[in-house]
Amino acid sequence: MPPHPHALPEDLARHPTPTTTLLARIVERLATRGSRALRQIGHRRLLDCWAGTVEAFRDPVSSERQELDTALTAHCRLSPAGLNAALEAVLAGVARGPATALFQRAASLAPAAAREQPAWIILASNLPALAVQPLLLALARGRSVILKSPSVEPSFTPRFVRALCAREPRLEEAIVALTWRGGDREIEAPLLASCAPIVAYGEAATLVDLEARAAGRIVGHGPKTSLAMVSHDADPATVAQGLARDIALFDQRGCLSVAAVYTAGDGSLLASELAAALHEQAGHLPPGPPTVPEAVAVQQLRGETQMRGLESHFLDLASGTVLVDPEPSFHPSPGLRTVRIHPLPRLSSLPDLLTPWQGQLQGAALAGEAAWQLVPRLRSLGISRYATVGELQFPDASWENEGSLLELF
């Protein structure tokens, strides 16, 4: 797909891949016109256009969605039902209600320094539609934006931006969506020199490379994972239904996907209930096709589980793997809806057990009073989102992921 055509359309139409010269012109244009255009549009008009665009993309029968779904299904390796659930989870969090609250909060903050500089947002490829979250934050602060989609998923962001600009053409002065293979030092030089802030989502190697080229100026969001904590008095059947939802959504590829469960209750009973709930989820949200590395990793874990004699529940390979592991050490999931359940005598010992993972954990799904009592101690580990089981993967625009991007913008 060619780059988003709304900024400098005559040049972008001639260049399927942006050039250094073209990116320099785009940065200059956004810096001179972007913030001014956003001020002219005003918050009320911008919110109306934003909400209308979000609702169109939430509607599975809208022209925007029908055009998008075909492209995303090919790129994202989600089943049609899984893609629909994923888009709804992301877009509901930036719909009119949450967006209005965010704009009100933004209005209470002092104007950002160097507000005329455009922001550069580098998007990850693990989940669809995640561009809407940082884009909304930037617009709420009156900041123009260059959005770089990953080359393996170039579909959602330019389509969303086109639909937004169709509702308000003045936004063409403030938002540009492009795709190129990341890491090209020559192409990216104008962005590194002139954009601020630079917000990057992606693998650790991507962030290390960017930091080497722009030391101290990269706001990086690297790979993280999440877990669940279940008190002894929580109902296993009810908890299992919520956990299955937190595991199956996005096919367990998100930073808020539950990878492990710690319980002070009956681990065996919870494992049986969770396996049944994952089987039910596979009927509602069929898994997408696994990659070869995912399949190999899960098959290897299943073999190790059998060799260790651990209690386990094996569904179809992509539908779920549940095992009960008495060893409390945390391990990331190999994917494909795979989860370890770790029984503990007391949940209060868990924060100390997780200390080696400080800074690498994103969210916690909590069930029962004893689990919620751990929140103050878990914050010191860098966990930024806490929710009742089943709700972990549904943050709205108010979630401050690793600090307040709203203030930064």
C-alpha positions in Angstrom: 0.0 0.0 0.0 1.4 3.5 -0.8 1.9 6.0 1.9 -1.0 8.1 3.2 -1.7 10.6 0.5 -3.0 13.6 2.4 0.3 15.5 3.0 2.2 16.7 0.0 0.0 14.4 -2.2 1.7 15.1 -5.5 5.1 13.8 -4.0 3.7 10.9 -2.0 1.9 9.6 -5.0 5.2 9.4 -6.9 7.1 7.7 -4.0 5.8 4.3 -2.7 8.6 4.5 -0.1 9.3 8.0 1.4 12.6 9.6 0.7 14.8 11.6 3.0 14.0 14.8 1.1 10.3 14.1 1.2 10.3 13.3 5.0 12.2 16.5 5.6 9.5 18.5 3.7 6.7 16.7 5.6 8.3 17.5 9.0 8.7 21.2 8.0 5.1 21.3 6.8 3.7 19.8 10.0 5.8 22.1 12.1 4.6 25.3 10.3 1.0 24.3 9.8 0.0 21.4 12.0 -0.6 23.0 15.4 -2.2 26.0 13.9 -4.6 23.8 12.0 -5.6 22.0 15.2 -6.2 25.2 17.0 -8.4 26.4 14.2 -10.4 23.2 14.2 -11.0 23.4 18.0 -11.7 20.6 20.5 -15.4 20.4 19.9 -15.1 19.9 16.2 -12.2 17.5 16.6 -14.0 15.4 19.1 -17.0 15.1 16.8 -14.8 14.0 13.9 -12.9 11.6 16.0 -16.0 10.0 17.5 -17.6 9.6 14.1 -14.5 8.0 12.7 -14.2 5.6 15.6 -17.8 4.6 15.4 -17.5 3.9 11.7 -14.6 1.6 12.3 -16.4 -0.1 15.2 -19.3 -1.0 12.8 -18.6 -4.3 11.1 -21.0 -3.4 8.2 -19.6 0.1 7.5 -17.8 0.8 4.3 -14.6 1.7 6.3 -14.6 -1.6 8.1 -15.5 -3.8 5.2 -12.6 -2.4 3.3 -10.3 -2.7 6.3 -11.2 -6.2 7.4 -10.1 -7.9 4.3 -6.6 -6.3 4.5 -6.3 -6.8 8.3 -7.3 -10.5 8.2 -4.4 -11.2 5.9 -1.9 -9.2 8.0 -2.8 -9.9 11.6 -3.3 -13.7 11.7 -6.6 -13.3 13.6 -9.8 -15.1 12.8 -12.6 -12.9 11.5 -14.3 -13.2 14.9 -11.0 -12.6 16.7 -10.3 -9.5 14.6 -13.7 -8.1 15.3 -13.3 -8.6 19.0 -9.8 -7.1 18.9 -10.9 -3.9 17.1 -13.9 -3.5 19.4 -11.6 -3.8 22.5 -9.2 -1.1 21.2 -11.7 1.3 19.6 -14.2 1.2 22.5 -11.4 2.7 24.7 -11.1 5.8 22.5 -14.8 6.3 21.7 -16.6 9.6 22.4 -17.0 9.1 26.2 -13.3 8.3 27.0 -12.1 10.8 24.4 -14.2 13.6 25.9 -12.7 12.9 29.3 -9.2 12.9 27.9 -9.7 16.2 26.1 -11.1 17.7 29.4 -8.0 16.5 31.2 -5.7 17.8 28.5 -7.3 21.3 28.7 -6.3 21.4 32.4 -2.6 20.9 31.7 -0.1 23.6 30.9 0.8 23.9 27.2 3.6 21.6 26.1 7.0 22.9 25.4 8.0 23.1 21.7 4.4 22.4 20.8 5.0 23.3 17.1 7.3 20.3 16.7 5.5 17.3 15.2 5.6 14.0 17.2 6.9 10.9 15.6 5.0 7.7 16.6 6.5 4.3 15.6 3.9 1.6 15.9 4.4 -2.1 16.7 3.1 -5.0 14.6 1.7 -7.4 17.3 -1.8 -5.9 17.5 -4.1 -4.1 15.1 -5.4 -0.6 15.6 -3.1 0.5 18.4 -2.4 3.8 16.6 -5.6 5.3 17.9 -4.3 5.5 21.5 -1.2 7.7 21.0 -2.8 9.6 18.1 -5.7 10.7 20.3 -3.3 11.8 23.1 -1.3 13.9 20.6 -4.4 15.5 19.1 -5.8 16.3 22.5 -2.6 18.3 23.2 -2.7 20.0 19.8 0.4 18.2 18.5 0.8 17.3 14.8 1.9 13.7 14.2 3.8 11.4 11.8 2.6 7.8 12.3 4.8 5.1 11.0 3.1 1.8 10.5 5.1 -1.5 10.6 5.8 -2.9 7.1 4.0 -6.1 8.0 0.7 -4.3 8.9 0.4 -1.2 6.7 -3.4 -1.2 6.6 -5.2 0.2 9.6 -3.5 3.5 10.3 -3.6 5.1 6.9 -7.2 4.0 6.5 -8.2 5.5 9.8 -6.3 8.7 9.1 -7.9 9.0 5.7 -11.4 8.6 7.2 -10.6 11.2 9.9 -9.4 13.7 7.3 -12.4 13.1 5.1 -14.6 14.3 8.0 -12.3 17.3 8.6 -9.9 18.2 5.7 -7.9 20.6 7.8 -6.5 17.6 9.6 -4.5 16.9 6.5 -2.2 19.6 7.8 -1.6 17.9 11.1 -1.5 14.1 10.5 0.6 12.0 8.2 0.5 8.2 8.1 3.4 6.4 6.3 5.0 3.0 6.0 8.6 2.0 5.4 11.0 -0.6 6.7 12.2 0.6 10.0 15.9 1.2 10.8 16.8 3.0 7.6 19.2 5.7 9.0 19.2 7.9 6.0 15.4 8.0 5.6 14.8 8.5 9.3 17.5 11.2 9.9 15.1 14.2 9.4 12.6 12.7 11.8 15.2 12.0 14.5 16.6 15.6 14.0 13.3 17.5 14.1 10.5 15.5 15.8 9.7 15.6 19.5 8.6 13.6 21.2 9.6 10.3 19.5 7.4 7.5 20.8 8.3 4.0 19.8 6.5 0.7 20.3 8.3 -2.5 19.4 10.9 -5.1 20.1 13.9 -4.4 22.3 16.3 -4.3 19.3 14.2 -1.6 17.7 14.4 0.6 20.8 18.1 0.0 21.3 18.8 1.1 17.7 16.7 4.2 18.0 18.2 5.2 21.3 21.7 4.8 19.8 20.8 7.3 17.2 18.9 9.7 19.4 20.1 9.2 23.0 17.7 10.3 25.7 15.0 11.4 23.2 13.2 8.1 22.7 10.1 7.3 24.7 10.2 3.5 24.3 7.5 0.9 24.9 9.1 -2.4 24.6 7.8 -6.0 25.0 6.0 -6.7 28.2 3.7 -9.3 29.6 0.9 -9.7 32.2 -0.3 -12.1 34.8 -3.3 -12.9 37.1 -3.6 -13.2 40.8 -6.5 -15.2 42.4 -7.4 -15.2 46.1 -8.3 -18.4 47.9 -11.9 -17.4 48.3 -12.5 -16.5 44.6 -14.9 -18.8 42.7 -12.9 -20.9 40.3 -15.6 -21.2 37.7 -16.3 -17.4 37.6 -12.6 -16.6 37.6 -11.9 -19.1 34.8 -14.4 -17.4 32.5 -12.7 -14.0 33.0 -9.2 -15.4 32.6 -10.1 -17.2 29.4 -11.2 -13.8 28.0 -8.0 -12.1 29.1 -6.0 -15.0 27.4 -7.9 -15.5 24.2 -8.3 -11.9 23.1 -5.7 -10.9 20.5 -4.6 -14.6 20.6 -2.5 -13.8 23.6 -0.2 -11.4 21.7 -0.8 -8.2 23.6 1.2 -6.7 26.5 -2.0 -7.1 28.6 -2.5 -10.8 27.7 -2.3 -13.0 30.7 0.6 -15.4 30.6 0.5 -16.9 34.0 -1.9 -17.3 37.0 -0.9 -17.3 40.6 -3.5 -18.6 43.0 -3.8 -19.2 46.8 -6.8 -21.5 46.0 -7.1 -24.9 44.4 -4.8 -24.8 41.4 -6.0 -28.1 40.0 -9.6 -27.1 40.1 -8.8 -23.7 38.5 -6.9 -25.4 35.8 -9.8 -27.7 34.9 -12.2 -24.8 34.9 -9.8 -22.7 32.8 -9.3 -25.4 30.2 -13.1 -25.7 29.8 -13.4 -21.9 29.5 -10.7 -21.7 26.9 -12.5 -24.4 24.9 -15.6 -22.3 25.1 -13.7 -19.2 24.0 -12.3 -21.1 21.0 -15.9 -21.5 19.8 -16.6 -17.7 20.2 -13.2 -16.5 19.2 -11.6 -19.1 17.0 -7.8 -18.7 17.0 -5.9 -17.5 14.0 -3.3 -19.6 12.2 -0.2 -20.2 14.4 3.3 -19.5 13.1 5.8 -22.3 12.9 7.9 -20.8 15.8 4.8 -20.6 18.0 3.8 -24.1 17.2 7.2 -25.5 17.9 7.5 -23.6 21.2 4.2 -24.8 22.5 4.8 -28.4 21.4 8.1 -28.2 23.2 6.5 -26.9 26.4 3.8 -29.7 26.2 6.6 -32.3 25.9 8.5 -30.9 28.9 5.2 -30.8 30.9 4.6 -34.5 30.3 8.2 -35.4 31.1 7.9 -33.5 34.4 4.6 -35.3 35.2 2.7 -32.0 35.7 -1.0 -31.8 35.5 -2.0 -30.4 32.1 -4.9 -29.8 29.8 -4.1 -29.8 26.1 -6.7 -28.3 23.7 -6.2 -28.0 20.0 -2.7 -26.5 19.6 -3.8 -23.0 18.9 -6.8 -23.1 21.2 -5.0 -23.4 24.5 -2.6 -25.2 26.9 -3.1 -25.1 30.6 -0.6 -26.6 33.1 -0.3 -26.6 36.9 3.3 -25.8 37.8 4.3 -26.0 41.5 7.5 -24.0 40.8 6.6 -20.3 41.4 9.1 -18.8 38.9 7.4 -16.7 36.3 7.9 -17.5 32.7 6.5 -15.7 29.7 4.0 -17.7 27.6 5.1 -19.1 24.3 1.8 -18.0 22.9 -1.2 -19.8 21.4 -3.3 -19.2 24.5 -0.8 -21.1 26.8 -0.8 -20.4 30.5 0.8 -21.7 33.6 -1.1 -21.9 36.9 1.2 -21.5 40.0 -0.4 -22.5 43.4 1.0 -20.4 46.3 0.4 -20.9 50.1 0.0 -17.1 50.3 -0.4 -14.5 47.6 1.5 -12.0 49.8 4.8 -13.7 48.8 4.2 -13.0 45.1 5.7 -9.5 44.8 9.0 -10.7 46.1 8.9 -13.6 43.7 8.4 -11.3 40.8 11.3 -8.9 41.6 13.5 -10.3 38.8 10.8 -9.2 36.3 10.7 -5.6 37.5 10.1 -3.3 34.6 9.0 -6.1 32.3 5.4 -6.6 33.6 2.5 -4.6 32.3 -0.8 -5.6 33.9 -2.4 -7.7 36.6 -5.8 -9.3 36.4 -7.1 -9.6 40.0 -9.7 -11.8 41.7 -10.5 -11.5 45.4 -9.6 -9.0 48.2 -6.2 -10.5 48.9 -5.2 -10.1 45.3 -6.3 -6.4 45.3 -4.4 -5.8 48.5 -1.1 -6.4 46.6 -1.5 -3.4 44.3 0.7 -1.0 46.2 3.6 -3.5 46.2 3.0 -4.4 42.6 3.3 -0.8 41.5 7.0 -0.9 42.5 7.5 -3.6 39.9 6.3 -1.3 37.2 2.9 -2.8 36.7 0.7 0.0 35.4 -2.7 -1.6 34.8 -5.0 -3.5 37.3 -8.4 -4.9 36.5 -10.9 -7.5 37.5 -10.2 -10.8 35.7 -11.8 -10.6 32.3 -11.4 -6.8 32.0 -7.6 -6.5 31.8 -7.5 -6.1 28.0 -10.0 -3.3 27.9 -8.2 -0.1 29.0 -9.6 3.2 27.9 -7.8 6.4 26.9 -7.1 7.3 30.6 -4.7 4.4 31.0 -1.2 5.8 31.6 1.1 3.2 30.0 4.6 3.7 31.5 3.9 7.4 32.4 1.8 10.1 31.1 2.2 10.6 27.3 -0.5 13.2 27.5 1.8 15.5 29.5 4.7 14.6 27.3 2.8 15.6 24.1 
